[in-house]
Amino acid sequence: MSKQLPPSRLSVAFDVPDGHGVIEVAGDAGGSLLLLAGDPVFLEAGDGCGSMGQLAARAGAGGPGLCEVKYLTEWLSAPGLVPDPRTGRVEPPDPECLRPLLSLLAPGRYVMKAEVAPDHLLVVHPRALQVHRWYADEELALVATDAWPPRDHRAVRGYRDRIRAGGGLPALVALFPAPDSPVGYLLDGHYKLAAYQQAAARPLIIRLTPQVPRPFRRDDLDRARAAFSDSTPRHQDDALGRVLSFMWAQSV
């Protein structure tokens, strides 16, 4: 895995030449699919009903979950990243620290940056075969890819107490389809995010983004139509159907 550090150190570009493709994101700031082990599992996009309308959806039960395909070290619990108190920006870590996770990504070139989340952060957790809709009043939305809220309350309290004590901040890791996307997929850090919320603090987020957004593939969308459908006729506003049709029109 090779990397190139810009002089500003506000971001770091790195290559994943031998990624396993277990975690992959397709799309751009207008909408995206998260694929796990090749299967479409999560979707997010504008709902087509206005400039502020957003939606997220989750495939049905039986598909892979992120907890089943990821592997991270304890490094993320205390990565030693220190935000600038004025800007909230953080010098990004060495990609080698995240190698267990990065090796699961699709091969390609990525950009990493780290920063404290904006004041207005929304956590989106669509249920299986359901559509979660919201208005994009927040500066950033994170799609939870694991159980939300987390069930291990003891772990959440441990992180919360550490955050309140002012020690080393734990880091979340989120994958974004494009640099300007307002929505990302939370790959790791659900306990930490819940702890930040309990401590009324803004979380530290490591953002991963493909340097060149990956376009939708038609075979992905064919499987997505089946994965996100419950076989129930949609007589009312079919926002999800419109989104999938739009993605199909943009596919290759």
matplotlib code that plots the C-alpha trace (Angstrom):
import matplotlib.pyplot as plt

x = [0.0, 1.7, 0.8, 1.6, 1.5, 0.5, 2.4, -0.7, -1.2, -4.9, -5.5, -3.5, -3.9, -3.0, -3.3, -5.0, -3.6, -4.5, -7.8, -10.2, -13.3, -15.3, -16.3, -17.1, -19.1, -20.5, -22.0, -21.3, -22.7, -26.1, -26.6, -24.7, -24.7, -22.7, -21.8, -20.6, -19.0, -20.4, -24.0, -25.9, -26.7, -27.3, -28.4, -28.7, -29.7, -31.8, -35.5, -36.4, -39.1, -37.1, -33.7, -33.6, -35.2, -33.0, -33.6, -31.7, -32.6, -31.3, -31.6, -33.5, -32.2, -29.8, -27.2, -23.8, -23.5, -20.5, -19.7, -19.2, -16.8, -14.7, -11.6, -10.1, -7.5, -7.8, -5.8, -9.1, -10.1, -7.2, -5.4, -3.7, -5.2, -5.4, -7.9, -7.0, -9.1, -9.8, -10.7, -11.5, -9.1, -6.7, -3.5, -4.6, -3.0, -0.6, -2.8, -0.8, -2.5, -5.8, -4.3, -6.6, -9.7, -8.2, -7.3, -11.0, -11.7, -12.0, -8.7, -8.0, -6.8, -8.4, -8.1, -8.2, -8.8, -9.7, -11.8, -14.2, -17.8, -19.9, -22.3, -25.3, -24.8, -27.6, -27.4, -29.6, -30.5, -32.9, -34.5, -34.4, -36.6, -37.7, -36.9, -35.7, -36.4, -35.3, -34.7, -31.0, -30.9, -27.8, -24.3, -23.5, -25.4, -23.9, -25.7, -25.3, -24.2, -24.5, -27.0, -28.2, -28.3, -25.5, -26.6, -23.4, -24.1, -21.1, -18.8, -20.6, -20.2, -16.5, -16.0, -18.2, -16.3, -13.0, -14.4, -15.6, -12.2, -10.6, -8.2, -7.3, -10.4, -11.6, -12.1, -14.9, -14.3, -16.7, -16.7, -18.0, -18.7, -17.3, -15.5, -18.5, -21.0, -23.1, -23.8, -21.3, -21.4, -20.2, -17.8, -16.5, -17.4, -21.0, -20.2, -18.0, -20.6, -23.2, -20.6, -20.0, -23.7, -24.0, -21.1, -22.7, -19.4, -18.6, -17.1, -13.7, -14.2, -11.7, -13.2, -12.3, -13.2, -12.4, -10.2, -12.4, -16.0, -16.9, -19.9, -23.0, -22.8, -26.0, -25.6, -25.3, -28.6, -30.3, -29.4, -30.3, -33.8, -34.3, -32.4, -34.4, -37.8, -40.2, -42.4, -45.2, -46.9, -46.0, -49.3, -48.1, -45.1, -42.4, -39.3, -37.0, -38.2, -37.4, -34.0, -33.2, -34.4, -32.2, -29.2, -29.9, -29.9, -26.4, -25.0, -22.5]
y = [0.0, 3.2, 6.7, 10.3, 13.0, 16.5, 19.4, 20.7, 17.4, 18.1, 14.9, 11.9, 10.0, 6.3, 3.3, 0.0, -2.2, -5.5, -4.7, -7.7, -5.7, -6.7, -3.1, -1.0, 2.2, 3.3, 6.6, 10.3, 13.1, 12.7, 9.1, 5.9, 2.2, 0.4, -3.1, -5.7, -8.9, -7.8, -7.4, -4.1, -3.6, 0.1, 3.0, 6.7, 9.5, 12.6, 11.5, 13.3, 15.3, 18.5, 19.9, 19.0, 15.6, 12.6, 8.9, 5.8, 2.2, -1.2, -4.5, -7.4, -9.8, -12.5, -10.3, -9.7, -7.3, -5.1, -6.7, -10.0, -8.7, -6.1, -6.3, -3.4, -3.0, -1.4, 1.6, 3.4, 3.5, 5.9, 6.9, 9.9, 12.4, 16.0, 18.3, 22.0, 23.8, 26.6, 24.7, 21.2, 19.7, 16.9, 15.8, 12.5, 9.3, 7.0, 4.7, 1.8, 2.2, 1.3, -1.4, -4.2, -2.2, -0.7, -4.1, -4.9, -2.0, -2.4, -1.8, 1.8, 5.1, 6.8, 10.0, 10.1, 13.1, 13.5, 16.2, 16.9, 16.5, 19.7, 20.8, 19.4, 15.6, 13.2, 9.5, 7.5, 3.9, 2.4, -0.8, -3.8, -3.3, 0.1, 3.6, 6.3, 9.8, 13.1, 16.7, 17.6, 20.4, 18.9, 19.5, 15.7, 12.5, 9.1, 5.9, 3.3, 0.0, -1.9, -2.1, 1.4, 2.4, 0.0, -2.8, -2.9, 0.0, -0.8, -0.2, 3.1, 4.3, 3.5, 5.6, 8.4, 8.6, 8.8, 11.6, 13.6, 13.2, 14.9, 12.1, 10.8, 11.0, 7.8, 7.9, 6.9, 5.7, 6.5, 5.8, 8.5, 8.1, 11.5, 14.4, 16.7, 14.0, 15.1, 11.4, 8.7, 5.1, 4.5, 1.6, 1.6, 3.5, 2.9, 2.6, 5.6, 7.7, 6.8, 7.8, 11.2, 11.8, 11.0, 13.3, 16.1, 16.3, 16.4, 13.1, 12.8, 11.2, 9.7, 10.1, 7.7, 8.6, 7.1, 9.6, 9.0, 8.1, 4.6, 4.7, 2.5, -0.9, -2.2, -5.7, -4.0, -2.2, -5.3, -7.0, -3.8, -3.8, -7.3, -6.7, -3.5, -4.8, -6.5, -7.6, -5.4, -3.2, 0.5, 2.4, 5.7, 7.8, 5.4, 7.5, 4.4, 3.3, 6.7, 6.7, 3.3, 4.3, 7.4, 5.3, 2.9, 5.8, 6.8, 3.3, 1.8]
z = [0.0, -1.2, 0.0, -0.9, 1.7, 0.5, 2.1, 3.8, 5.6, 5.6, 3.7, 2.5, -0.7, -0.8, -3.1, -2.2, -5.0, -3.5, -1.8, -1.3, -2.5, 0.6, 1.2, -1.8, -2.4, -5.8, -6.8, -5.9, -3.9, -5.5, -4.3, -3.6, -2.9, -0.2, -1.2, 1.3, -0.1, -3.5, -2.4, -2.3, 1.4, 2.0, -0.3, 0.2, -2.2, -2.7, -2.8, -6.0, -4.2, -3.6, -3.1, 0.6, 0.6, 1.4, 1.9, 3.0, 2.6, 3.8, 2.1, 3.6, 6.2, 5.1, 3.5, 4.9, 7.8, 8.3, 11.7, 9.7, 7.2, 8.9, 11.1, 13.0, 15.6, 19.0, 17.6, 16.7, 20.4, 21.1, 17.9, 19.3, 16.8, 18.2, 16.6, 16.0, 18.6, 16.1, 13.0, 14.2, 11.6, 12.3, 10.7, 9.1, 10.4, 8.5, 6.4, 7.7, 11.0, 9.2, 7.1, 8.4, 7.3, 4.1, 2.8, 2.7, 0.3, -3.4, -5.2, -6.2, -4.9, -1.9, 0.1, 3.8, 6.1, 9.7, 11.4, 14.2, 13.0, 12.4, 15.1, 13.2, 12.7, 11.9, 12.4, 10.0, 10.7, 8.1, 9.1, 6.8, 3.7, 4.9, 3.7, 6.1, 4.8, 6.2, 5.2, 4.8, 7.4, 9.0, 7.6, 7.8, 8.0, 8.8, 7.9, 10.7, 9.3, 12.6, 15.4, 16.5, 19.2, 20.3, 22.7, 24.8, 27.2, 29.3, 26.3, 25.5, 29.1, 29.0, 25.9, 27.2, 30.5, 28.5, 26.3, 29.3, 31.0, 28.1, 27.3, 23.8, 21.6, 20.0, 16.2, 13.9, 10.4, 7.6, 3.9, 1.5, -2.2, -3.1, -1.4, -1.5, -0.3, 2.7, 3.6, 4.6, 5.8, 9.3, 9.0, 12.5, 15.7, 16.6, 20.3, 20.1, 18.3, 21.0, 23.6, 21.9, 21.9, 25.6, 26.3, 24.2, 22.2, 18.5, 17.3, 15.6, 12.2, 9.8, 6.3, 3.5, -0.1, -3.5, -5.3, -8.4, -7.6, -8.9, -11.3, -10.7, -12.5, -14.0, -12.5, -9.0, -9.6, -10.8, -7.5, -5.6, -7.0, -5.6, -2.4, -1.4, -2.4, -0.1, -3.0, -1.8, -4.4, -3.9, -4.5, -3.0, -3.5, -4.7, -3.9, -3.7, -7.1, -8.6, -7.0, -8.4, -11.9, -11.7, -10.7, -13.6, -16.0, -14.7, -14.7, -17.0]

ax = plt.figure().add_subplot(projection="3d")
ax.plot(x, y, z, "-o")
ax.set_aspect("equal")
plt.show()
